[in-house]
Amino acid sequence: MWDQWNSVFRNTLGHAERSLVSELRDIRNRWAHHTPFSSDDAYRALDSMGRLLSAVSAPQAKEIEKQKMALLRVRFDEQRRNEMRKNSIRPTEGNPQGGLKPWREVVTPHKDVASGKYQ
């Protein structure tokens, strides 16, 4: 599309669509050279694809919307798992879990520690 813009697309599509073509060309090059993508980069790429497909009234724009929603679901699930993981490893300081024995019943402290003379 980029190479044929002036002869084929200039009279039909505007500057915004030409910018999308340029952006998607860069994304394609990054993908081809195995440059890592963040989920934000992937969402941006899908959004740009959807906008360009909508501009040319392509039916594939609906499939892009489905892929964007699937990516958002994965992203939100990942965030929820991270929050749950953070909550599960919070220190129990001040709130000991039920059923745990005091540490002095599990291990015998050294004599100087037990007598309070440890320095």
TAVENFEN-V880521 format. One record per residue. N is the residue number from 0. RES is the residue in one small letter. PSI is psi in whole degrees, 0 to 359 (* if undefined). OMEGA is omega as a letter, one per 40 degrees, with the letter a starting at -180 (* if undefined). Layout:
# TAVENFEN-V880521
[[N/RES/PSI/OMEGA] [N/RES/PSI/OMEGA]]
This chain:
# TAVENFEN-V880521
[[0/m/320/a] [1/w/315/a] [2/d/332/a] [3/q/14/a] [4/w/305/a] [5/n/320/a] [6/s/334/a] [7/v/315/a] [8/f/344/a] [9/r/321/a] [10/n/346/a] [11/t/318/a] [12/l/158/a] [13/g/192/a] [14/h/324/a] [15/a/317/i] [16/e/325/i] [17/r/323/i] [18/s/321/i] [19/l/318/i] [20/v/317/i] [21/s/315/i] [22/e/316/a] [23/l/328/i] [24/r/318/i] [25/d/318/i] [26/i/317/i] [27/r/318/i] [28/n/319/i] [29/r/317/i] [30/w/315/a] [31/a/332/a] [32/h/17/i] [33/h/35/i] [34/t/131/a] [35/p/146/i] [36/f/136/i] [37/s/170/i] [38/s/330/i] [39/d/318/i] [40/d/317/a] [41/a/318/i] [42/y/317/i] [43/r/318/i] [44/a/314/i] [45/l/320/i] [46/d/316/i] [47/s/320/i] [48/m/314/a] [49/g/319/i] [50/r/318/i] [51/l/317/i] [52/l/322/i] [53/s/324/a] [54/a/330/i] [55/v/12/i] [56/s/39/i] [57/a/136/i] [58/p/342/a] [59/q/349/i] [60/a/327/i] [61/k/321/i] [62/e/322/i] [63/i/320/i] [64/e/318/i] [65/k/318/i] [66/q/323/i] [67/k/316/i] [68/m/321/i] [69/a/319/i] [70/l/318/i] [71/l/320/i] [72/r/315/i] [73/v/317/a] [74/r/316/i] [75/f/322/i] [76/d/320/i] [77/e/317/i] [78/q/318/i] [79/r/317/i] [80/r/319/i] [81/n/319/i] [82/e/318/i] [83/m/321/i] [84/r/318/i] [85/k/317/a] [86/n/328/a] [87/s/342/a] [88/i/19/i] [89/r/145/i] [90/p/149/a] [91/t/15/a] [92/e/125/i] [93/g/343/i] [94/n/70/a] [95/p/146/i] [96/q/144/a] [97/g/143/i] [98/g/352/i] [99/l/135/i] [100/k/152/i] [101/p/149/a] [102/w/329/a] [103/r/339/i] [104/e/342/a] [105/v/318/i] [106/v/148/i] [107/t/119/a] [108/p/155/i] [109/h/154/a] [110/k/317/a] [111/d/329/i] [112/v/315/a] [113/a/327/a] [114/s/350/i] [115/g/10/a] [116/k/10/a] [117/y/133/i] [118/q/*/*]]
